[in-house]
Amino acid sequence: MSDVRSGRLKVYLGAAPGVGKTYRMLDEGRRRAARGADVVVAFAECHGRRHTEAMLDGLETVPRARCSYRGRRFEEMDLAAVLARRPQVAIVDEFAHSNVPGEGRNAKRWQDIEALLAAGIDVITALNIQHLASLNDVVEKITHVPQHETVPDEVVRRAHQVELVDMPPEGLRRRMAHGNIYAPEKVDAALANYFRPGNLTALRQLALLWVADRVDEALQTYRAEHSIGGVWETRERVVVALTGGPEGDTIIRRAARIAARSAGGDLLAVHVARSDGLAAGVSHASLARQRRLVEDLGGSYHSVVGDDVATALVEFARAENATQLVLGTSRRGRLERFLTGPGTGETVTEMSGDIDVHRVTHERAGRGTLLPSRRRTLSRARRIAGPVAGLVLPVLLTAALAQLRGPLNLTSEALLFLLTVVGVACIGGVVSALIASLTASLLLNYWFVPPIGSFTLEDPNALLALSVFAVVAATVAAVVDRSLRLSRRSARATAEAETMSSLAGSIVRGGTTIPSLLERTRETFGMDSAELVDEPPDAGEVTAVPAGPGAYLVLRGRTPSSSERRVLAAFAAHVGSAVERARLAEAAAEVEPVKAADRMRTALLRAVGHDLRTPLAAGWAAVTSLRSRDVDFSPADQEELLATADESMAKLSRLVENLLDLSRLEAGALTLNLRATALEEVLPMALADVPAAEASDMEEIPAVLADPPLLERVVANLVGNAARHTPPGQKVLVTASVLAGRVELRVVDRGPGLPPTGRDRIFEPFQRLGDTDNTTGLGLGLALARGLTEAMNGTLTPEDTPGGGLTMVVSLPFAEQAGVAQGTPRPAEQAHPAGGA
């Protein structure tokens, strides 16, 4: 049988006490009850407000648990009673309340609520904004009132629905003045302190912003699910681009001021780690400092990989639904901008579309160094400018030297030409240097080597000089080119190390789950999606990287470069490690059922050693005595021996049947024949063997959908168990009632009862909780009763008997309201897909 569906949590969130959270919570409970839902009030604190107390009319209230602490009496929510009652919806007030120490199993009420949700019970609760853990210190600074009871934000964010109960400060103060919130003697002090207009306005803003954040999360999820790429200007989201340079602090603060102009604006800082050299010279210490600055200003830091910085920035901004993008002005000088073409700022502005772009000036503007270019060692502009310079610069130098023919000799002229060739090599690399070398050699030979005005190749010295000139020029160009390549390789390694450092940082901060690593990978590489699959897809625009045995990391979107694939392989390795950890955790979890089965087998062997052997021995002895020819038994003795044998065989048969039925239940092989069943046809047979049991009138109780023989077994087991614990002279009472479309059959005993902590164990096979002797059976009665009940779409829960004792409650649906065709046999595993004994 599968696990019980987790319940849904709805939170009514208010800015301050008295805005009407409890009233709204109870009003919703009444509406749900009117629609047929099974609603109970597990705990509601009305504080003497008559309008709120009136909302309790018509709602079932679970009695509170009374406890004492340091000589005082308190009332708390009775978690065990609510779990035993098992309603569809439970109303639980004061989400952040701290339970009385030593009472119950949890220290906080939000932990009690999580226990209800885990049991499949929907919960409606209420909370004030000051009780959120992340805002607790902020509220204390505003109100100067410390709050000692908090709820983790993550617990509230997991709620299925958060509804804001809002009221203007003036209206709330009027309610306070009219005595609708606190007692009259507390009104003046409250209005003069916590309920001042400024305090209430600030708390209201905190509540609105927190709910707005949750709405924004839902919007982002919707946009992702529907592949919406356009910007929806529902709130200001400011993205600031960081290069790791010294101007970063200035740009971050400017972007933070832009975000602060709009209430609720978001600040997102992003650094593009390139594998082509942009990361060269980046200070990791500066990036770390800027990350801390962004987080101190309330923003978030992100790192993405991209060969093209402008494209990566715009894609990230669109993915985050950003409305504004902030960049620093270029650190390059005019000459560098002329040689390398448009910079990142100009390109981003052209690509931004409906995203506003701010280019912030700073003290480093125009003072930076030439950055390596995109994709290749040399940019396109330098690849064009190099050959042109190799042809033009020697000609210009020749024209200039022709005017200085007197003061300079041939050696000086050759050195100037060599300097020109080196300069061209720095601009355009080897090919440009060779062009410049050839041009310079010809010009030098024609204009400056005697005889001037003609090419002279016959003089060995001139030929040697020109050859050495060409070799030196080519060598210098090769050295410059190699230096650029090594610089690019170093920059690539730096970028990869930076990206992996960012990944490691996210893992250290807790992002180690598989979904978080996949999202981190998708964001870092700017992909449309990232997922983990067993086999890589055959075709399509996807990138598949092995992430371990039988696992592949598949990314959809652009095609990553070869250098990005190396970084991607490291990401895949981390994902593979997370998968392996998950598998190990799953294997460890699988060990627990095996251990439990081993314990059950051990208990079975111990029980069989006595409980099955005892009736077998008694019956065997009786039959052996009857067959003996050495003793002449009287008719009365023969009748007694036959009765003993019959009783022993009947007991043995019941034990074996219980074992077989429990085995079939666990294997899902028990076939049910559900039909409309009246309790009058089941109870007489179920109570026949227990004289101390009596049933109330069942004529007005509607028929239930059940398998009659199995329901008889359930009731017989419960009545037999109750009879064993009921004191002599007391009766086991069987009653029935109707509630919310179900029939609740109660088997009531007046025994010692059970503590709440031991109630789950009584339904475990081979447990005889509270029995003082070992002759009362295998301990299968209650385990089998719950299994059969749940197989028939019912529930079996224990609760306290008023006045002492234990009551077993069997809840089954009406025959006419059940969703299963009557009279149709079906396996037990299909009859009740949730829960199990």
Disulfide bonds with the S-S distance in Angstrom:
none
